Amino acid sequence: MSARSWALTLVIAAGLGLLLAVATTSLPYLVSSPTTDPHFGALNHCLSGALRGPRLGWAVSPDGARAALFDGQGVALCGPSGRPGVSAWPGVTALTFDGAGRLWAATPEQLLREEDGQLRVLGDLGAVALAGHADGVLALDGEGHLASIAPDGAVQAQVLLTPGATLSVGPGGTLAVAVADGVPWVFEARTLSPLPIQAPCAVEGAGWRADSGRLLLVCASGAEGAFTVEPRTGERAPVPRPAALPTRLLLGRALYVQGCEGLPCTAPPP
């Protein structure tokens, strides 16, 4: 083979190698794109065309089959049909699905629940954050009042937390954690009965392990590491600090979700 042929062969081989490397290293980024996500791509394609305003929040049903999105003017709901349902409702502050797969929404003054594919006012209880559980939803208002709401709108329990708490519900929707000012508060989700959790550090993030049902608590910046907790006994075990704060776990599947361009995307386990 001539020197020219050898040179041409080497150039082609190098080009193919570079192409393979680019394709391989780009694949995770392509998969994490909202509309090519392995679990939520079709839902995100539906949602992205339903509302035109800035995306302010989203929610995914416990089985991952439906998702909802809200902007400043309304709420879009998408499912297996691929056709969005839109409720014109300005001022929505939060969305969630309960354990039965019903969509809930909140404004600063009202609580809404899905009926026949549309949102209807359930009561005059405002909230800035919602989290679905097995027997309804948790609703947190701007002053720190946390309420457990039954599917019919009845208040099952109430507690007072520090304003600005974050909410997270565990596998199956029976336990919940709220983190406020670095302190984790763990409850029975329906009754808000407290569980004996003591953190050895200020906590900046909390999540749940789908395999064991243990709570993962990440220490705030400046503290060391993270630890898991058995919620009902308080038993702790140190674990390596995760690269990112814990992501959201679906109630009905061992699947984690995070925000991606204002839409839900598949996330790695914490």
N, C-alpha and C positions, 0 to 999 in steps of 0.2 A: 504494500500500500504506500502511495506517495506521501510526502510530508504534508502536502496540501490536504489530502484526504484525512490524514491523522488530525490535523488542526480542525477541519470541519467537524469530525466526529466528536472531538473534545468540546467544541463550542456547543453542539447540539446536546451532548450529555450534561454539560453545565447548565444549559437553559432549562432542560427538563427537571434537573435537580432543584433549581431555583423555583420553578413553577410548583413542584410538589411541596417544597417547604412553605411557600406562600399559602397554598391551598390548605395545608395541614394546620398552620398556625392561625389562619384566618377563620377556620371552621368554628371555634368557640364563639367568636364575635358574631358570625352569621347566625348561629343557632340562638344566641341571646337577643337578637333583634326581635322587637315585639311581634311582627307579623310572620316571622319564621320560627318562632318559639315552638319546641316540640309538643308542648301541652296546651298552650294558649294562643298559638298563632292564628287559628281560624276565628276565635273569639275577638282577638285584638284587631283583626282585619275588619270585622263587623263593627266593633266599637269606634275605631278610628274614623269611620265615615259617618257616624251617627250624630256627633256633636262637633261644632266648629270652633267653639271657644277654647281658651286654655284649659287643659285637663287639671282638675283640682283634687281628684281622689278616685279610688277604685275599690272594688270588692270582688271576691271570688266565692262561689258556692262551695259547700263542704265537699262535694264530689268532684269539683273542678269542671262541671259541665256547663255552668253559666257564669257570666261576669257582668259587672255593672260599672259605669263611669259617670262622673258628674262634672259639669262646668258651672259657670255663674248663672246659667239660665235653665238648666234642666238635668235630667238623669236619663241615661241610655242603658238598656238591658239587652244582652245578647245571649243566645243559647244555641243548641244544636241546629236549629233551622237556618241560622246564618242571617236572619232578618231582625234588625234591631227594633225594640219597642222604646219609645221616647216619651217621658213624662215632662211636660213643661212646668218646672218648679224652681223659681229663683231662690237663692239664699241657702241652698243645701250645704251643710258643713261636714257631713260624714255619711258613709254607707257601710252596711254589713249584711251578711246572710246569717240567719239562725240555723240551728241544728237540723230543722226540717227543710231547709233550702229556700225559705221565704226571704225576699229582699226587704230590708229596713233602711230608712233614711231619717236624717234629723236636720232641723234648722235651729237657730237659736231659740225659737219659741215653740216648735211643734215636733212631734214624733210621728213618722209615717210608716206604713207597712204595705207591702204589695198585695193587691187583690185583683184577680183577673188580668194580670199583666200590667196594671197601673198602680201608682202610689196613691194611697188614701190617708187622710189624717186619722190617726189613732188616738191622739190626746195632746193636751197642751203641756208637754214636757220637752223643753229644749235640751240640746246636747251639742258638745263640740267634738265628742269622740264616741264611737260605737264599737262593740265587739260582740259577735254572736256566740251563744253557748247552746248547750243541748236543749234547754227549756226556755229559750227566749233570747234576750239580748242584755248586755250591759250598756248603760247610757251614763256618760260623764259630762256634767255641765261645767261652765267656765269658773265656777266657784269651788269646784272640787267635790260636789255631791255625786256619788256613784250609786246608781240604782240598778237592780235586776228587774227586768220587765218581762212578764209572762206573754205568751203569744196573743192573748186577748187584750193586752194593754195594762193589766193589773200590775201594780208595784209589789214585787215579792219580797224585797229587802232594800235597805239603804244604809250607806256608811258615808262618812265625811273624810276626804283625803286632802292633801295639799293640792291646790290648783295646778294644772299643767301635767298631771300624771299621764303616763302611757299605759295602754292596756294590751294584754296578750292572754289568749285562752289556750289551754292544753289539749292534747289528743282526746277526741271524744266529746269535748266541750263541757267537762264536769268541773275542772279547776281553772282558776284565773289568777294572773299576777298583775299588779299595778305597781309601777315604779314612780315614786315622787320624791324629789330632792335627794336622790341617791339611796332611798330606802325602799326595799321590795316588800309589798304587802300581798300575801297569798291567801286566796279565799276559795271556798266552795262557790262555784259560779252562780248557782240558783239562789242560795240563801245568804251569800256573802259572809258566811261563818269563817272567821280567821283560822289559819293554820300556823303551827309553831315554826316560823322561819326566822333565823337570825343571820345576817350577813356580816362577815368579818371586814368588810370594806364598803366604801361608797360605791353604789352600783350605777353604771351608765346604760346598761342594756340587759334585757331578759328575753329568753326564748325557751322552747320546749324541745326535748329529744323525742322524736317519734318512736324510736325503737324501745326505749325504756320508760318513757313517761316522766323522766326526771326534768327538773327545771335547770336551765343553764343561766347563770348570772355572770356578767362580765364586769370586772372592777373598773372604776373610773380611771381616767388618765392620771398617772403618777402612782397608782397602786399596782400591785403585781398580779398578773394572771387572771384566772377565772375559776369557777368551780361549779359542780352540779350538786343539786339538792334533791333528796327524796322528799316530795312535798308533805307527805302525811307524818313523817317522823322527824324531819329536820336534819337527817344525816347528810353530811357534806363530804365531797371528794374533790380535790384540786384537779384541774385539767389545764392543758395549754390554752393560752389566750387565743381566741379565733382571730383570723385576719380581718374580719368585719363583724359588726354587731349582728346578733341573731336576726334571722328573717322570719317571716310569718309562716306558720304551719296551718294547713287546712284541717278543719275539724274531722273530716271523714276519710282523709287519705294521707299517707306518709309522703306528702309533697309540700315543698317549701316555695314561697312566692315572694318576690320583691318588686319594687317599682322599676320600670324601664321605659324611659321617655313618656312618663305619665300613664303607663299601662302595666298590667300585671305580667311578670315574666317568671319563668322557672328559675329557682335559686338553689344553690348547693346546700346540703344540710350544714348546720352550724357546728 
